[in-house]
């Protein structure tokens, strides 16, 4: 007889019950004999689920044979095969010509996968990869092995394939971590060839120190250079503090010319600390052994094209209308052999945005003050102190635009005076010659600024979580007149700035 029950049929499966649901259920023999389920079959046993078009179940032994669009969910993992034999009482079974997907991105397949425990499979003629598709870009193949979908997969008599080519025809042992959380272990190796380094390989090892820090160490080998060692340490001290330290070193004992053999390397350090909601401290440091280290050993195109190794350290304190920034900037120009870099150690800047003048309705003021100590090997260096206040009176016109007349002054102290220019013998670079001569540049300025604002909001259908877009156009015109004394022969520390007028384009843009 054939019958269907909305709640399915309960089958004793070891220490628990299994539920069988299908479009048709046929019982052959007695109540403990064969049960045939046909059409949208689903068998549920604890965390395991078996889906198929047809299942034959021996209710006495618990042995089930599933065929036709067979899918087995082993907890969060999904297995697909041509046929699955599964014993409801023991939890063991066999997946024939099966493939498994283990979160987040691991793919396993084999001619035969024997389930010997929860999420544990013995595999015959298996394939492991993190790529999708029938022809993955890379894969490991092994004759036999074991896969614990919650922990690790390892196999014997393995080979490494790129597309359909066995790059490494035989490896005695292979292992890869499958845990969803961070786990220590070797990462996927890298292979390649370049005109500078020759044939090279990179073998990284990942060490999950604890929940808030980890370390990746890579051993590199170059047939035309030598060996290298790379380390990348990452840490999170709190919600407000985190950072990263990366170092690389190479010993070039395989150079064709022994005179070129040397030790080279680079290091970088980054740390972010939000001390208080208004006070922050940030470091981004980069140093190199020579100008060509990135070109020779950079892994990415952006690294190989790097033109400078720059170090910046910031301390920033913000208030409602004022901000104080302390900065140390030190960089290495990788495009020239002459040390013409202009270091700023330190640079301190106080900026006040436009704000009302107390007791005078409509009148605004803004101000900036700065101190910089410039350091340079070739060219003028020294100290510069600057104070630049302004008074402004905005006047709205018919609600269409605003006209703002302003007046201000500026005092700038320099301790160097430019007396000549020369061309360096190395690199043919034009540099200034200066002498120690402290002076103060004094300026007054006045002018008018006219600006407007036109905007329109466009609503959307909510795609990408965006309900509306705003398009804003802000045209602005400024006319400024500057008069002053002691206007000439000052070092030009800011690229693009005019030493004759004292206009600093960078400052104007910030305002």
FENMOWO-V416201 format. One record per residue. N is the residue number from 1. OMEGA is omega in whole degrees, 0 to 359 (* if undefined). BURIAL is b if it has 16 or more other C-alpha atoms within 10 Angstrom, else e. Layout:
n:N omega:OMEGA burial:BURIAL
n:N omega:OMEGA burial:BURIAL
This chain:
n:1 omega:178 burial:e
n:2 omega:178 burial:e
n:3 omega:177 burial:e
n:4 omega:181 burial:e
n:5 omega:181 burial:e
n:6 omega:181 burial:e
n:7 omega:181 burial:e
n:8 omega:182 burial:b
n:9 omega:178 burial:b
n:10 omega:180 burial:e
n:11 omega:177 burial:b
n:12 omega:183 burial:b
n:13 omega:182 burial:b
n:14 omega:181 burial:e
n:15 omega:180 burial:e
n:16 omega:181 burial:e
n:17 omega:172 burial:b
n:18 omega:180 burial:b
n:19 omega:179 burial:b
n:20 omega:179 burial:b
n:21 omega:179 burial:b
n:22 omega:174 burial:b
n:23 omega:179 burial:b
n:24 omega:176 burial:b
n:25 omega:181 burial:b
n:26 omega:177 burial:e
n:27 omega:180 burial:b
n:28 omega:182 burial:e
n:29 omega:183 burial:e
n:30 omega:184 burial:e
n:31 omega:180 burial:e
n:32 omega:182 burial:b
n:33 omega:188 burial:e
n:34 omega:174 burial:b
n:35 omega:180 burial:b
n:36 omega:178 burial:b
n:37 omega:184 burial:b
n:38 omega:174 burial:b
n:39 omega:178 burial:b
n:40 omega:182 burial:e
n:41 omega:176 burial:b
n:42 omega:177 burial:b
n:43 omega:184 burial:b
n:44 omega:176 burial:b
n:45 omega:183 burial:b
n:46 omega:178 burial:e
n:47 omega:182 burial:e
n:48 omega:177 burial:b
n:49 omega:179 burial:b
n:50 omega:179 burial:b
n:51 omega:180 burial:b
n:52 omega:174 burial:b
n:53 omega:183 burial:b
n:54 omega:178 burial:b
n:55 omega:172 burial:b
n:56 omega:187 burial:b
n:57 omega:172 burial:b
n:58 omega:187 burial:b
n:59 omega:180 burial:b
n:60 omega:182 burial:e
n:61 omega:183 burial:b
n:62 omega:182 burial:b
n:63 omega:180 burial:b
n:64 omega:175 burial:b
n:65 omega:184 burial:b
n:66 omega:180 burial:b
n:67 omega:175 burial:b
n:68 omega:180 burial:e
n:69 omega:185 burial:e
n:70 omega:177 burial:b
n:71 omega:180 burial:b
n:72 omega:178 burial:b
n:73 omega:179 burial:b
n:74 omega:189 burial:b
n:75 omega:180 burial:e
n:76 omega:184 burial:e
n:77 omega:183 burial:b
n:78 omega:178 burial:b
n:79 omega:179 burial:b
n:80 omega:180 burial:b
n:81 omega:176 burial:b
n:82 omega:181 burial:e
n:83 omega:178 burial:b
n:84 omega:170 burial:b
n:85 omega:186 burial:b
n:86 omega:179 burial:b
n:87 omega:184 burial:b
n:88 omega:183 burial:b
n:89 omega:183 burial:b
n:90 omega:183 burial:e
n:91 omega:179 burial:b
n:92 omega:179 burial:b
n:93 omega:182 burial:b
n:94 omega:173 burial:b
n:95 omega:182 burial:b
n:96 omega:183 burial:b
n:97 omega:187 burial:b
n:98 omega:174 burial:b
n:99 omega:182 burial:b
n:100 omega:175 burial:b
n:101 omega:181 burial:b
n:102 omega:182 burial:b
n:103 omega:2 burial:e
n:104 omega:186 burial:e
n:105 omega:182 burial:e
n:106 omega:180 burial:b
n:107 omega:178 burial:b
n:108 omega:175 burial:b
n:109 omega:181 burial:b
n:110 omega:174 burial:b
n:111 omega:180 burial:e
n:112 omega:180 burial:b
n:113 omega:181 burial:b
n:114 omega:178 burial:b
n:115 omega:183 burial:b
n:116 omega:179 burial:e
n:117 omega:179 burial:e
n:118 omega:178 burial:e
n:119 omega:180 burial:b
n:120 omega:186 burial:b
n:121 omega:167 burial:b
n:122 omega:189 burial:b
n:123 omega:177 burial:b
n:124 omega:182 burial:b
n:125 omega:186 burial:b
n:126 omega:178 burial:b
n:127 omega:178 burial:b
n:128 omega:176 burial:b
n:129 omega:172 burial:b
n:130 omega:182 burial:e
n:131 omega:179 burial:e
n:132 omega:176 burial:e
n:133 omega:180 burial:e
n:134 omega:180 burial:e
n:135 omega:185 burial:e
n:136 omega:178 burial:e
n:137 omega:177 burial:e
n:138 omega:179 burial:b
n:139 omega:169 burial:b
n:140 omega:177 burial:b
n:141 omega:182 burial:b
n:142 omega:182 burial:b
n:143 omega:178 burial:e
n:144 omega:181 burial:b
n:145 omega:181 burial:b
n:146 omega:178 burial:b
n:147 omega:169 burial:b
n:148 omega:188 burial:b
n:149 omega:176 burial:b
n:150 omega:188 burial:b
n:151 omega:193 burial:e
n:152 omega:170 burial:e
n:153 omega:178 burial:b
n:154 omega:183 burial:b
n:155 omega:181 burial:b
n:156 omega:181 burial:b
n:157 omega:186 burial:b
n:158 omega:175 burial:b
n:159 omega:180 burial:b
n:160 omega:184 burial:b
n:161 omega:169 burial:b
n:162 omega:192 burial:e
n:163 omega:181 burial:e
n:164 omega:184 burial:e
n:165 omega:177 burial:e
n:166 omega:181 burial:e
n:167 omega:173 burial:e
n:168 omega:188 burial:e
n:169 omega:182 burial:e
n:170 omega:174 burial:e
n:171 omega:185 burial:e
n:172 omega:185 burial:e
n:173 omega:180 burial:e
n:174 omega:178 burial:b
n:175 omega:177 burial:b
n:176 omega:180 burial:b
n:177 omega:179 burial:b
n:178 omega:184 burial:b
n:179 omega:178 burial:b
n:180 omega:175 burial:e
n:181 omega:180 burial:e
n:182 omega:182 burial:e
n:183 omega:177 burial:b
n:184 omega:178 burial:e
n:185 omega:178 burial:e
n:186 omega:175 burial:b
n:187 omega:183 burial:e
n:188 omega:181 burial:e
n:189 omega:178 burial:e
n:190 omega:179 burial:e
n:191 omega:178 burial:e
n:192 omega:180 burial:e
n:193 omega:177 burial:e
n:194 omega:182 burial:e
n:195 omega:182 burial:e
n:196 omega:186 burial:e
n:197 omega:185 burial:b
n:198 omega:175 burial:e
n:199 omega:183 burial:e
n:200 omega:177 burial:b
n:201 omega:181 burial:b
n:202 omega:183 burial:b
n:203 omega:182 burial:b
n:204 omega:175 burial:b
n:205 omega:182 burial:b
n:206 omega:179 burial:b
n:207 omega:176 burial:b
n:208 omega:186 burial:b
n:209 omega:173 burial:e
n:210 omega:185 burial:e
n:211 omega:186 burial:e
n:212 omega:178 burial:e
n:213 omega:177 burial:b
n:214 omega:184 burial:b
n:215 omega:173 burial:b
n:216 omega:179 burial:b
n:217 omega:183 burial:b
n:218 omega:173 burial:b
n:219 omega:183 burial:e
n:220 omega:177 burial:b
n:221 omega:182 burial:b
n:222 omega:185 burial:b
n:223 omega:181 burial:b
n:224 omega:184 burial:b
n:225 omega:186 burial:b
n:226 omega:181 burial:b
n:227 omega:179 burial:b
n:228 omega:178 burial:b
n:229 omega:184 burial:b
n:230 omega:178 burial:b
n:231 omega:179 burial:b
n:232 omega:183 burial:b
n:233 omega:181 burial:b
n:234 omega:182 burial:b
n:235 omega:173 burial:b
n:236 omega:183 burial:b
n:237 omega:179 burial:e
n:238 omega:176 burial:e
n:239 omega:184 burial:e
n:240 omega:185 burial:e
n:241 omega:175 burial:e
n:242 omega:180 burial:b
n:243 omega:183 burial:b
n:244 omega:176 burial:b
n:245 omega:180 burial:b
n:246 omega:179 burial:b
n:247 omega:176 burial:b
n:248 omega:176 burial:b
n:249 omega:181 burial:b
n:250 omega:173 burial:b
n:251 omega:188 burial:b
n:252 omega:181 burial:b
n:253 omega:179 burial:b
n:254 omega:178 burial:e
n:255 omega:180 burial:b
n:256 omega:180 burial:e
n:257 omega:181 burial:e
n:258 omega:180 burial:e
n:259 omega:180 burial:e
n:260 omega:181 burial:e
n:261 omega:180 burial:e
n:262 omega:173 burial:e
n:263 omega:184 burial:e
n:264 omega:178 burial:b
n:265 omega:176 burial:b
n:266 omega:178 burial:b
n:267 omega:177 burial:b
n:268 omega:180 burial:b
n:269 omega:178 burial:b
n:270 omega:178 burial:b
n:271 omega:178 burial:b
n:272 omega:181 burial:b
n:273 omega:174 burial:b
n:274 omega:188 burial:b
n:275 omega:174 burial:e
n:276 omega:178 burial:e
n:277 omega:182 burial:e
n:278 omega:182 burial:e
n:279 omega:181 burial:b
n:280 omega:179 burial:b
n:281 omega:182 burial:b
n:282 omega:177 burial:b
n:283 omega:172 burial:b
n:284 omega:187 burial:b
n:285 omega:178 burial:b
n:286 omega:179 burial:b
n:287 omega:181 burial:b
n:288 omega:177 burial:b
n:289 omega:182 burial:e
n:290 omega:185 burial:e
n:291 omega:187 burial:b
n:292 omega:185 burial:b
n:293 omega:180 burial:b
n:294 omega:180 burial:b
n:295 omega:184 burial:b
n:296 omega:189 burial:e
n:297 omega:179 burial:b
n:298 omega:180 burial:e
n:299 omega:182 burial:e
n:300 omega:178 burial:e
n:301 omega:180 burial:e
n:302 omega:177 burial:e
n:303 omega:182 burial:e
n:304 omega:180 burial:e
n:305 omega:182 burial:e
n:306 omega:183 burial:b
n:307 omega:181 burial:b
n:308 omega:171 burial:b
n:309 omega:192 burial:b
n:310 omega:176 burial:b
n:311 omega:177 burial:b
n:312 omega:174 burial:b
n:313 omega:185 burial:b
n:314 omega:165 burial:b
n:315 omega:187 burial:b
n:316 omega:175 burial:b
n:317 omega:181 burial:b
n:318 omega:169 burial:e
n:319 omega:183 burial:e
n:320 omega:184 burial:e
n:321 omega:183 burial:e
n:322 omega:174 burial:b
n:323 omega:179 burial:b
n:324 omega:184 burial:b
n:325 omega:171 burial:b
n:326 omega:187 burial:b
n:327 omega:168 burial:b
n:328 omega:182 burial:b
n:329 omega:180 burial:b
n:330 omega:184 burial:b
n:331 omega:179 burial:b
n:332 omega:178 burial:b
n:333 omega:183 burial:b
n:334 omega:183 burial:b
n:335 omega:181 burial:e
n:336 omega:180 burial:e
n:337 omega:181 burial:e
n:338 omega:182 burial:b
n:339 omega:181 burial:e
n:340 omega:182 burial:b
n:341 omega:180 burial:b
n:342 omega:183 burial:b
n:343 omega:178 burial:b
n:344 omega:185 burial:b
n:345 omega:358 burial:b
n:346 omega:169 burial:b
n:347 omega:181 burial:b
n:348 omega:185 burial:b
n:349 omega:175 burial:b
n:350 omega:184 burial:b
n:351 omega:173 burial:b
n:352 omega:180 burial:b
n:353 omega:181 burial:b
n:354 omega:183 burial:b
n:355 omega:184 burial:b
n:356 omega:171 burial:b
n:357 omega:183 burial:e
n:358 omega:176 burial:e
n:359 omega:180 burial:e
n:360 omega:183 burial:e
n:361 omega:176 burial:e
n:362 omega:183 burial:e
n:363 omega:180 burial:b
n:364 omega:173 burial:b
n:365 omega:174 burial:b
n:366 omega:183 burial:b
n:367 omega:172 burial:b
n:368 omega:177 burial:b
n:369 omega:183 burial:b
n:370 omega:173 burial:b
n:371 omega:181 burial:b
n:372 omega:172 burial:b
n:373 omega:182 burial:b
n:374 omega:179 burial:b
n:375 omega:180 burial:b
n:376 omega:178 burial:e
n:377 omega:181 burial:e
n:378 omega:183 burial:e
n:379 omega:184 burial:b
n:380 omega:171 burial:b
n:381 omega:181 burial:b
n:382 omega:186 burial:b
n:383 omega:173 burial:e
n:384 omega:176 burial:b
n:385 omega:187 burial:b
n:386 omega:174 burial:b
n:387 omega:189 burial:b
n:388 omega:176 burial:b
n:389 omega:177 burial:b
n:390 omega:170 burial:b
n:391 omega:184 burial:b
n:392 omega:179 burial:b
n:393 omega:181 burial:b
n:394 omega:179 burial:b
n:395 omega:176 burial:e
n:396 omega:181 burial:e
n:397 omega:174 burial:e
n:398 omega:180 burial:e
n:399 omega:183 burial:e
n:400 omega:179 burial:e
n:401 omega:182 burial:b
n:402 omega:176 burial:b
n:403 omega:184 burial:b
n:404 omega:170 burial:b
n:405 omega:182 burial:b
n:406 omega:177 burial:b
n:407 omega:182 burial:b
n:408 omega:178 burial:b
n:409 omega:182 burial:b
n:410 omega:175 burial:b
n:411 omega:181 burial:b
n:412 omega:181 burial:b
n:413 omega:173 burial:b
n:414 omega:175 burial:b
n:415 omega:178 burial:b
n:416 omega:176 burial:b
n:417 omega:181 burial:b
n:418 omega:181 burial:b
n:419 omega:183 burial:e
n:420 omega:172 burial:e
n:421 omega:178 burial:e
n:422 omega:178 burial:e
n:423 omega:182 burial:e
n:424 omega:179 burial:e
n:425 omega:177 burial:e
n:426 omega:179 burial:e
n:427 omega:180 burial:e
n:428 omega:181 burial:e
n:429 omega:178 burial:e
n:430 omega:180 burial:e
n:431 omega:179 burial:e
n:432 omega:172 burial:b
n:433 omega:184 burial:b
n:434 omega:175 burial:b
n:435 omega:179 burial:e
n:436 omega:181 burial:e
n:437 omega:183 burial:e
n:438 omega:179 burial:e
n:439 omega:178 burial:e
n:440 omega:174 burial:b
n:441 omega:182 burial:b
n:442 omega:184 burial:b
n:443 omega:167 burial:b
n:444 omega:182 burial:b
n:445 omega:173 burial:e
n:446 omega:181 burial:b
n:447 omega:181 burial:e
n:448 omega:180 burial:b
n:449 omega:177 burial:b
n:450 omega:181 burial:b
n:451 omega:179 burial:e
n:452 omega:180 burial:b
n:453 omega:177 burial:e
n:454 omega:182 burial:e
n:455 omega:177 burial:e
n:456 omega:181 burial:e
n:457 omega:177 burial:e
n:458 omega:178 burial:e
n:459 omega:180 burial:e
n:460 omega:180 burial:e
n:461 omega:180 burial:e
n:462 omega:180 burial:e
n:463 omega:182 burial:e
n:464 omega:179 burial:e
n:465 omega:181 burial:e
n:466 omega:181 burial:e
n:467 omega:183 burial:e
n:468 omega:177 burial:e
n:469 omega:177 burial:e
n:470 omega:178 burial:e
n:471 omega:185 burial:e
n:472 omega:173 burial:e
n:473 omega:181 burial:e
n:474 omega:176 burial:e
n:475 omega:181 burial:e
n:476 omega:177 burial:e
n:477 omega:179 burial:e
n:478 omega:173 burial:e
n:479 omega:185 burial:e
n:480 omega:177 burial:e
n:481 omega:183 burial:e
n:482 omega:175 burial:b
n:483 omega:180 burial:e
n:484 omega:178 burial:b
n:485 omega:184 burial:e
n:486 omega:188 burial:e
n:487 omega:191 burial:e
n:488 omega:171 burial:e
n:489 omega:175 burial:e
n:490 omega:178 burial:b
n:491 omega:179 burial:b
n:492 omega:183 burial:e
n:493 omega:183 burial:e
n:494 omega:179 burial:e
n:495 omega:178 burial:e
n:496 omega:180 burial:e
n:497 omega:178 burial:e
n:498 omega:178 burial:e
n:499 omega:180 burial:b
n:500 omega:183 burial:e
n:501 omega:181 burial:e
n:502 omega:180 burial:b
n:503 omega:178 burial:e
n:504 omega:183 burial:e
n:505 omega:180 burial:e
n:506 omega:180 burial:e
n:507 omega:180 burial:e
n:508 omega:179 burial:e
n:509 omega:180 burial:e
n:510 omega:178 burial:e
n:511 omega:* burial:e
